[in-house]
Structures are given as structure tokens and as C-alpha cells.
Amino acid sequence: MPGYGRHSDDEPELRLPAGLVDDLKRLYTPPGTVPRGVDDAVGERAWRHCDGLRARRRIRWWGRIGVAAAAVFLIFFLRDVWQGPKVQPVALPPIVGLADFNRDGHINILDAFALARMLERGGPVDQTWDFNHDGVVDRADVDAIAMAAVRLDGGTTS
């Protein structure tokens, strides 16, 4: 088969009719220029649309910042409410008057903790720290201070 797949535009069976060629040229030829007024109107509308998109993005951005600021405000404002009531120091019986180990002016559970740490270290022990009067300064005295500090009746003895 000589010449298979080879042809030239001069072959009569490959030529399109002249009327079809003219119709196709007319259909697929771009129109003339767009009038200046139409071009300006389309451009103006596109710019307005873009400005609207930017404005919506700014509003969303400021809205997110506002939500974050409100959350931070609520966290700091309401944290006192979430912490519950403040614990006030309890007046202890006179026997425990020397029990202010951390020297904060109040006898509370922190003083029991301070005595427990002193006992753990094994340093010298003062006999005035024997608050339960059993003759030994030990964990029982720490418990006596702790129990007196957390009493609900204000630390008075019955």
C-alpha cells in the first residue's frame, strides 16, 4: 500500500466545500472590539465585587478577633468564680498558739505542712511543738495542727 497515511491538501476528496469554509470562518471569527462603555462597566462591577469580598474578609477577621478577646476576657473574669470560695484562716485554740511555723501571721494547714517537713529533715525538735501533749514531737502533732486548722467551728474547743 504505497502512500498509506500520506496525503496532500490538493487531493479533491479532502477538500471542504467553499460554502462550509465561509460559514465556519464567520462562526469562529472573534467579534470586533468591545465598546469602551461596556468594558468600563464590566471592570467597575468587577472592582466593586472584589471590594465587597475584601470587606467581608475584614469583617470575618475582626469577628474572629472579637470572639477570641471575649473568650480571654471570660476566662480571666470568671476564674475567680470557678475557684470557689476563699479559705479564711481559722483561729486555733491557745495551745497551738506557737504553731505559726511559716511565719505568715496565720495558723493554717501550711503550718502543719511546715512541721511535717521539719520532722522529715530530722533537725532539732523543740518540746513546745508537742501540741497533743503526749511527750513526743511526731506526726501526731502535725495531725493535731492540721485538724485544728480545718475545723468548721472556728477552732474553738468544746
N, CA, C and O of each residue as an XYZ file, in Angstrom:
632
protein
N       0.821     -1.158      0.000
C       0.000      0.000      0.000
C       0.876      1.235      0.000
O       1.127      1.824      1.051
N       1.323      1.614     -1.129
C       2.148      2.811     -1.195
C       1.316      4.050     -0.930
O       0.192      4.172     -1.418
N       1.888      4.996     -0.133
C       1.230      6.269      0.120
C       0.205      6.206      1.231
O      -0.527      7.172      1.447
N       0.133      5.082      1.946
C      -0.846      4.958      3.029
C      -0.498      5.949      4.136
O       0.644      5.967      4.596
N      -1.446      6.774      4.577
C      -1.241      7.756      5.622
C      -0.632      9.044      5.120
O      -0.437      9.979      5.897
N      -0.327      9.111      3.835
C       0.236     10.346      3.296
C      -0.744     10.939      2.316
O      -1.269     10.260      1.434
N      -0.975     12.219      2.493
C      -1.856     12.899      1.537
C      -1.486     14.362      1.513
O      -0.741     14.846      2.365
N      -1.999     15.036      0.558
C      -1.765     16.470      0.439
C      -3.106     17.167      0.403
O      -4.136     16.557      0.118
N      -3.077     18.487      0.704
C      -4.323     19.252      0.702
C      -4.907     19.419     -0.692
O      -6.031     19.897     -0.846
N      -4.157     19.031     -1.694
C      -4.639     19.191     -3.063
C      -5.556     18.058     -3.488
O      -6.173     18.107     -4.552
N      -5.639     17.038     -2.645
C      -6.483     15.917     -3.049
C      -7.942     16.334     -2.975
O      -8.373     16.906     -1.973
N      -8.697     16.060     -4.010
C     -10.080     16.547     -4.095
C     -10.985     15.946     -3.020
O     -11.914     16.617     -2.571
N     -10.748     14.724     -2.599
C     -11.666     14.131     -1.615
C     -11.497     14.709     -0.210
O     -12.350     14.508      0.654
N     -10.380     15.438      0.019
C     -10.154     16.030      1.342
C     -10.546     17.496      1.406
O     -10.486     18.090      2.482
N     -10.935     18.086      0.325
C     -11.317     19.497      0.305
C     -12.742     19.662      0.805
O     -13.637     18.878      0.486
N     -12.925     20.750      1.629
C     -14.262     21.081      2.099
C     -14.940     21.991      1.095
O     -14.283     22.741      0.373
N     -16.240     21.919      1.059
C     -16.947     22.831      0.164
C     -16.717     24.279      0.597
O     -16.620     24.562      1.791
N     -16.634     25.163     -0.337
C     -16.331     26.573     -0.093
C     -17.376     27.219      0.805
O     -17.024     28.052      1.641
N     -18.625     26.870      0.665
C     -19.684     27.453      1.499
C     -19.509     27.074      2.963
O     -19.738     27.893      3.853
N     -19.099     25.822      3.214
C     -18.875     25.381      4.592
C     -17.683     26.114      5.214
O     -17.717     26.494      6.384
N     -16.640     26.303      4.421
C     -15.462     27.031      4.911
C     -15.854     28.455      5.274
O     -15.403     28.947      6.308
N     -16.659     29.134      4.491
C     -17.075     30.509      4.786
C     -17.950     30.565      6.039
O     -17.799     31.453      6.878
N     -18.864     29.603      6.148
C     -19.733     29.572      7.342
C     -18.922     29.349      8.620
O     -19.178     29.992      9.638
N     -17.948     28.444      8.569
C     -17.113     28.185      9.741
C     -16.274     29.408     10.111
O     -16.102     29.709     11.292
N     -15.758     30.107      9.112
C     -14.983     31.324      9.390
C     -15.856     32.375     10.048
O     -15.419     33.056     10.976
N     -17.066     32.509      9.583
C     -17.976     33.502     10.142
C     -18.357     33.145     11.585
O     -18.479     34.032     12.430
N     -18.546     31.845     11.871
C     -18.938     31.420     13.217
C     -17.806     31.580     14.224
O     -18.050     31.979     15.363
N     -16.608     31.284     13.838
C     -15.498     31.241     14.785
C     -14.542     32.425     14.704
O     -13.460     32.370     15.288
N     -14.890     33.449     14.028
C     -14.092     34.664     13.990
C     -14.525     35.531     15.163
O     -15.721     35.758     15.347
N     -13.584     36.017     15.955
C     -13.985     36.844     17.090
C     -14.668     38.109     16.606
O     -14.366     38.622     15.529
N     -15.600     38.609     17.423
C     -16.289     39.836     17.018
C     -15.331     41.008     17.059
O     -14.179     40.872     17.473
N     -15.799     42.117     16.644
C     -14.982     43.335     16.661
C     -14.685     43.740     18.101
O     -14.887     42.952     19.025
N     -14.227     44.914     18.284
C     -13.854     45.387     19.611
C     -15.082     45.630     20.476
O     -16.163     45.937     19.974
N     -14.894     45.485     21.801
C     -15.975     45.744     22.759
C     -16.054     47.245     22.954
O     -15.021     47.893     23.120
N     -17.250     47.819     22.938
C     -17.379     49.260     23.148
C     -16.782     49.672     24.504
O     -16.870     48.932     25.484
N     -16.184     50.847     24.538
C     -15.483     51.339     25.723
C     -16.411     51.414     26.932
O     -15.986     51.086     28.040
N     -17.624     51.820     26.763
C     -18.580     51.932     27.879
C     -18.878     50.577     28.505
O     -18.968     50.460     29.727
N     -19.033     49.537     27.658
C     -19.302     48.195     28.171
C     -18.079     47.682     28.931
O     -18.207     47.096     30.006
N     -16.905     47.905     28.367
C     -15.670     47.461     29.007
C     -15.496     48.137     30.372
O     -15.122     47.476     31.341
N     -15.764     49.445     30.458
C     -15.644     50.163     31.730
C     -16.671     49.673     32.746
O     -16.359     49.539     33.929
N     -17.892     49.405     32.291
C     -18.944     48.938     33.200
C     -18.593     47.564     33.783
O     -18.786     47.325     34.975
N     -18.081     46.670     32.945
C     -17.687     45.337     33.423
C     -16.534     45.454     34.416
O     -16.532     44.785     35.449
N     -15.556     46.302     34.106
C     -14.427     46.495     35.018
C     -14.850     47.084     36.349
O     -14.373     46.654     37.400
N     -15.749     48.070     36.316
C     -16.228     48.695     37.548
C     -16.971     47.693     38.423
O     -16.796     47.670     39.641
N     -17.795     46.875     37.800
C     -18.540     45.874     38.565
C     -17.596     44.838     39.169
O     -17.816     44.383     40.291
N     -16.555     44.464     38.443
C     -15.575     43.514     38.971
C     -14.859     44.101     40.188
O     -14.651     43.401     41.179
N     -14.477     45.395     40.120
C     -13.819     46.031     41.252
C     -14.734     46.113     42.463
O     -14.300     45.862     43.588
N     -16.007     46.466     42.242
C     -16.953     46.516     43.356
C     -17.113     45.150     44.001
O     -17.198     45.034     45.223
N     -17.153     44.116     43.166
C     -17.274     42.756     43.685
C     -16.053     42.398     44.542
O     -16.206     41.832     45.624
N     -14.859     42.720     44.074
C     -13.628     42.433     44.821
C     -13.581     43.224     46.127
O     -13.157     42.702     47.157
N     -14.020     44.496     46.082
C     -14.055     45.287     47.313
C     -15.021     44.682     48.317
O     -14.737     44.679     49.515
N     -16.146     44.175     47.861
C     -17.104     43.512     48.745
C     -16.507     42.262     49.372
O     -16.730     41.986     50.551
N     -15.745     41.504     48.580
C     -15.087     40.314     49.130
C     -14.069     40.700     50.194
O     -13.985     40.055     51.239
N     -13.299     41.747     49.931
C     -12.308     42.198     50.920
C     -12.994     42.670     52.193
O     -12.528     42.381     53.295
N     -14.105     43.397     52.045
C     -14.828     43.881     53.222
C     -15.356     42.705     54.039
O     -15.279     42.723     55.267
N     -15.888     41.691     53.375
C     -16.376     40.514     54.097
C     -15.250     39.791     54.807
O     -15.438     39.290     55.915
N     -14.080     39.729     54.183
C     -12.932     39.087     54.835
C     -12.507     39.877     56.070
O     -12.187     39.293     57.105
N     -12.505     41.223     55.957
C     -12.152     42.049     57.113
C     -13.150     41.850     58.245
O     -12.764     41.740     59.408
N     -14.419     41.804     57.906
C     -15.450     41.604     58.934
C     -15.253     40.258     59.604
O     -15.326     40.166     60.830
N     -15.005     39.207     58.827
C     -14.769     37.879     59.407
C     -13.539     37.895     60.298
O     -13.541     37.294     61.372
N     -12.466     38.595     59.850
C     -11.223     38.648     60.616
C     -11.447     39.348     61.952
O     -11.031     38.844     62.995
N     -12.108     40.517     61.924
C     -12.383     41.231     63.162
C     -13.358     40.454     64.043
O     -13.275     40.510     65.270
N     -14.270     39.739     63.418
C     -15.190     38.902     64.197
C     -14.441     37.815     64.948
O     -14.741     37.545     66.111
N     -13.473     37.192     64.298
C     -12.679     36.155     64.974
C     -11.870     36.748     66.116
O     -11.756     36.144     67.183
N     -11.307     37.936     65.890
C     -10.546     38.586     66.953
C     -11.476     38.929     68.123
O     -11.098     38.783     69.286
N     -12.674     39.379     67.813
C     -13.631     39.697     68.866
C     -14.018     38.478     69.679
O     -14.121     38.558     70.903
N     -14.231     37.360     69.022
C     -14.576     36.128     69.734
C     -13.413     35.701     70.631
O     -13.624     35.307     71.778
N     -12.195     35.777     70.111
C     -11.025     35.397     70.906
C     -10.873     36.328     72.104
O     -10.579     35.867     73.207
N     -11.069     37.634     71.904
C     -10.948     38.588     73.006
C     -12.024     38.331     74.062
O     -11.751     38.420     75.259
N     -13.234     38.016     73.628
C     -14.306     37.718     74.577
C     -13.988     36.457     75.380
O     -14.261     36.398     76.579
N     -13.416     35.460     74.727
C     -13.051     34.224     75.434
C     -11.974     34.496     76.480
O     -12.061     34.004     77.605
N     -10.966     35.273     76.114
C      -9.905     35.605     77.077
C     -10.488     36.396     78.243
O     -10.155     36.136     79.399
N     -11.350     37.351     77.948
C     -11.986     38.151     78.998
C     -12.772     37.254     79.947
O     -12.657     37.385     81.165
N     -13.571     36.342     79.394
C     -14.370     35.456     80.239
C     -13.493     34.566     81.103
O     -13.799     34.331     82.272
N     -12.407     34.073     80.532
C     -11.523     33.200     81.309
C     -10.950     33.962     82.503
O     -10.978     33.460     83.627
N     -10.430     35.167     82.270
C      -9.838     35.921     83.363
C     -10.882     36.473     84.326
O     -10.630     36.557     85.528
N     -12.041     36.846     83.819
C     -13.077     37.417     84.666
C     -13.744     36.353     85.526
O     -14.037     36.591     86.698
N     -13.981     35.188     84.951
C     -14.717     34.149     85.662
C     -13.825     33.172     86.429
O     -14.343     32.292     87.117
N     -12.519     33.300     86.332
C     -11.667     32.321     87.011
C     -11.828     32.407     88.523
O     -11.677     31.399     89.213
N     -12.132     33.594     89.054
C     -12.368     33.700     90.489
C     -13.638     32.960     90.888
O     -13.695     32.364     91.963
N     -14.642     32.992     90.043
C     -15.882     32.280     90.322
C     -15.638     30.776     90.293
O     -16.182     30.045     91.120
N     -14.833     30.313     89.354
C     -14.562     28.879     89.218
C     -13.697     28.349     90.357
O     -13.769     27.163     90.678
N     -12.884     29.199     90.973
C     -12.009     28.735     92.038
C     -12.767     28.468     93.329
O     -12.229     27.812     94.220
N     -13.974     28.943     93.458
C     -14.749     28.697     94.657
C     -14.445     29.727     95.729
O     -13.731     30.701     95.491
N     -14.994     29.499     96.908
C     -14.808     30.470     97.981
C     -13.365     30.486     98.486
O     -12.658     29.479     98.442
N     -12.962     31.636     98.957
C     -11.623     31.782     99.525
C     -11.606     31.144    100.907
O     -12.570     31.276    101.662
N     -10.530     30.459    101.244
C     -10.392     29.823    102.545
C      -9.783     30.836    103.505
O      -8.703     31.376    103.263
N     -10.488     31.078    104.583
C     -10.016     32.017    105.594
C      -9.264     31.249    106.677
O      -9.636     30.119    106.994
N      -8.220     31.832    107.248
C      -7.509     31.160    108.333
C      -8.422     30.956    109.533
O      -9.300     31.775    109.804
N      -8.212     29.888    110.229
C      -9.049     29.529    111.363
C      -8.322     29.892    112.648
O      -7.122     29.652    112.786
N      -9.052     30.467    113.575
C      -8.468     30.751    114.886
C      -8.333     29.433    115.626
O      -9.313     28.702    115.775
N      -7.134     29.120    116.088
C      -6.871     27.851    116.754
C      -6.898     28.024    118.266
O      -6.781     29.141    118.770
N      -7.050     26.940    118.975
C      -7.045     27.038    120.436
C      -5.704     27.584    120.944
O      -4.698     27.491    120.241
N      -5.679     28.135    122.120
C      -4.450     28.738    122.640
C      -3.275     27.762    122.712
O      -2.123     28.191    122.646
N      -3.536     26.475    122.843
C      -2.452     25.509    122.950
C      -1.589     25.487    121.686
O      -0.411     25.134    121.741
N      -2.184     25.868    120.541
C      -1.476     25.814    119.282
C      -0.966     27.203    118.902
O      -0.598     27.420    117.748
N      -0.937     28.128    119.824
C      -0.532     29.494    119.554
C       0.884     29.621    119.019
O       1.195     30.589    118.326
N       1.756     28.654    119.332
C       3.137     28.708    118.869
C       3.328     27.980    117.548
O       4.469     27.736    117.156
N       2.260     27.625    116.848
C       2.347     26.766    115.673
C       2.468     27.514    114.352
O       2.293     26.904    113.296
N       2.757     28.798    114.372
C       2.887     29.542    113.114
C       4.294     29.323    112.546
O       5.155     30.198    112.637
N       4.509     28.154    111.965
C       5.841     27.769    111.501
C       6.301     28.543    110.265
O       7.488     28.838    110.132
N       5.393     28.867    109.379
C       5.813     29.579    108.164
C       5.784     31.097    108.352
O       6.068     31.835    107.409
N       5.449     31.569    109.540
C       5.519     32.976    109.913
C       4.713     33.900    108.986
O       5.173     34.980    108.615
N       3.501     33.454    108.619
C       2.644     34.296    107.776
C       1.575     35.026    108.597
O       0.740     35.739    108.041
N       1.605     34.844    109.926
C       0.647     35.527    110.798
C      -0.627     34.748    111.016
O      -1.477     35.176    111.796
N      -0.791     33.608    110.348
C      -1.990     32.776    110.480
C      -1.546     31.347    110.741
O      -0.511     30.892    110.253
N      -2.357     30.655    111.524
C      -2.091     29.234    111.740
C      -3.081     28.468    110.884
O      -4.291     28.510    111.106
N      -2.536     27.768    109.899
C      -3.387     27.053    108.949
C      -2.697     25.758    108.517
O      -1.692     25.362    109.108
N      -3.216     25.121    107.522
C      -2.705     23.823    107.086
C      -1.255     23.920    106.606
O      -0.526     22.929    106.642
N      -0.835     25.095    106.163
C       0.553     25.277    105.729
C       1.532     25.130    106.890
O       2.672     24.705    106.701
N       1.076     25.485    108.096
C       1.936     25.306    109.268
C       2.108     23.823    109.588
O       3.196     23.391    109.971
N       1.042     23.045    109.432
C       1.168     21.592    109.632
C       2.137     21.014    108.611
O       2.940     20.140    108.940
N       2.069     21.489    107.399
C       2.992     21.021    106.360
C       4.430     21.397    106.704
O       5.345     20.597    106.506
N       4.635     22.606    107.216
C       5.987     23.050    107.584
C       6.550     22.191    108.712
O       7.724     21.825    108.669
N       5.739     21.858    109.729
C       6.212     20.994    110.813
C       6.540     19.601    110.284
O       7.528     18.999    110.702
N       5.725     19.088    109.375
C       5.994     17.764    108.804
C       7.330     17.761    108.067
O       8.083     16.793    108.172
N       7.636     18.811    107.330
C       8.928     18.887    106.631
C      10.086     18.994    107.610
O      11.142     18.403    107.383
N       9.906     19.739    108.695
C      10.965     19.836    109.705
C      11.251     18.458    110.310
O      12.407     18.091    110.518
N      10.192     17.705    110.588
C      10.370     16.374    111.163
C      11.028     15.424    110.175
O      11.830     14.580    110.573
N      10.702     15.548    108.890
C      11.314     14.687    107.868
C      12.812     14.942    107.752
O      13.586     14.009    107.538
N      13.220     16.184    107.888
C      14.645     16.511    107.783
C      15.442     15.982    108.970
O      16.651     15.772    108.864
N      14.771     15.767    110.097
C      15.442     15.210    111.266
C      16.269     16.221    112.039
O      17.224     15.844    112.719
N      15.925     17.484    111.951
C      16.659     18.510    112.677
C      16.272     18.525    114.152
O      15.507     17.677    114.613
N      16.806     19.490    114.881
C      16.479     19.580    116.312
C      14.995     19.891    116.512
O      14.397     20.647    115.747
N      14.425     19.305    117.537
C      12.996     19.432    117.810
C      12.817     20.210    119.110
O      13.480     19.922    120.107
N      11.933     21.182    119.098
C      11.608     21.968    120.289
C      10.415     21.310    120.972
O       9.438     20.976    120.301
N      10.468     21.115    122.292
C       9.379     20.435    123.004
C       8.107     21.284    123.065
O       7.041     20.774    123.408
N       8.211     22.574    122.735
C       6.983     23.383    122.699
C       6.125     23.015    121.487
O       4.983     23.462    121.380
N       6.655     22.219    120.590
C       5.885     21.777    119.419
C       5.040     20.555    119.717
O       4.359     20.054    118.822
N       5.061     20.063    120.936
C       4.266     18.892    121.317
C       2.838     19.368    121.597
O       2.477     19.617    122.747
N       2.044     19.489    120.559
C       0.717     20.083    120.678
C      -0.342     19.115    121.191
O      -1.393     19.554    121.657
N      -0.097     17.837    121.119
C      -1.079     16.883    121.645
C      -0.683     16.387    123.041
O      -1.360     15.530    123.608
N       0.401     16.916    123.588
C       0.858     16.658    124.957
C       1.074     15.173    125.252
O       0.716     14.683    126.322
N       1.665     14.468    124.288
C       1.992     13.060    124.542
C       3.465     12.868    124.876
O       3.912     11.734    125.051
N       4.225     13.948    124.968
C       5.625     13.888    125.337
C       6.582     13.694    124.173
O       7.796     13.681    124.374
N       6.053     13.541    122.941
C       6.887     13.321    121.761
C       6.413     14.256    120.652
O       5.212     14.403    120.424
N       7.367     14.889    119.964
C       7.014     15.693    118.789
C       7.129     14.773    117.579
O       8.226     14.377    117.184
N       5.970     14.438    116.995
C       5.944     13.488    115.879
C       4.778     13.806    114.947
O       4.203     14.894    114.996
N       4.446     12.848    114.108
C       3.379     13.006    113.110
C       2.027     13.297    113.768
O       1.177     13.956    113.170
N       1.832     12.823    114.961
C       0.574     13.076    115.674
C       0.410     14.571    115.953
O      -0.710     15.082    115.942
N       1.518     15.275    116.203
C       1.435     16.728    116.405
C       1.111     17.449    115.103
O       0.376     18.437    115.107
N       1.647     16.967    113.999
C       1.303     17.519    112.678
C      -0.185     17.349    112.439
O      -0.854     18.269    111.969
N      -0.708     16.160    112.767
C      -2.143     15.909    112.589
C      -2.985     16.795    113.494
O      -4.068     17.228    113.100
N      -2.501     17.071    114.708
C      -3.249     17.937    115.632
C      -3.358     19.352    115.057
O      -4.423     19.966    115.123
N      -2.259     19.873    114.492
C      -2.303     21.210    113.891
C      -3.235     21.210    112.679
O      -4.030     22.132    112.497
N      -3.128     20.169    111.858
C      -3.967     20.093    110.652
C      -5.443     20.008    111.019
O      -6.271     20.674    110.398
N      -5.782     19.200    112.016
C      -7.193     19.060    112.418
C      -7.733     20.371    112.993
O      -8.878     20.743    112.739
N      -6.901     21.064    113.766
C      -7.346     22.346    114.323
C      -7.510     23.386    113.220
O      -8.384     24.248    113.314
N      -6.681     23.318    112.174
C      -6.743     24.316    111.100
C      -7.968     24.147    110.223
O      -8.467     25.126    109.669
N      -8.463     22.930    110.086
C      -9.591     22.706    109.171
C     -10.918     22.530    109.901
O     -11.913     22.145    109.286
N     -10.949     22.805    111.201
C     -12.190     22.679    111.946
C     -13.235     23.650    111.439
O     -12.913     24.789    111.099
N     -14.460     23.223    111.386
C     -15.554     24.069    110.890
C     -16.124     24.994    111.954
O     -16.798     25.969    111.620
N     -15.873     24.712    113.216
C     -16.457     25.532    114.279
C     -15.569     26.723    114.646
O     -15.763     27.334    115.697
N     -14.599     27.059    113.795
C     -13.755     28.220    114.023
C     -12.583     27.928    114.929
O     -11.884     28.854    115.339
N     -12.346     26.671    115.255
C     -11.179     26.304    116.043
C     -11.386     26.382    117.534
O     -10.420     26.298    118.292
N     -12.614     26.539    117.978
C     -12.841     26.599    119.441
C     -12.921     25.187    119.994
O     -13.347     24.261    119.303
N     -12.526     25.036    121.194
C     -12.583     23.723    121.824
C     -13.926     23.541    122.487
O     -14.540     24.508    122.938
N     -14.390     22.294    122.548
C     -15.684     22.064    123.169
C     -15.550     21.542    124.555
O     -16.556     21.294    125.221
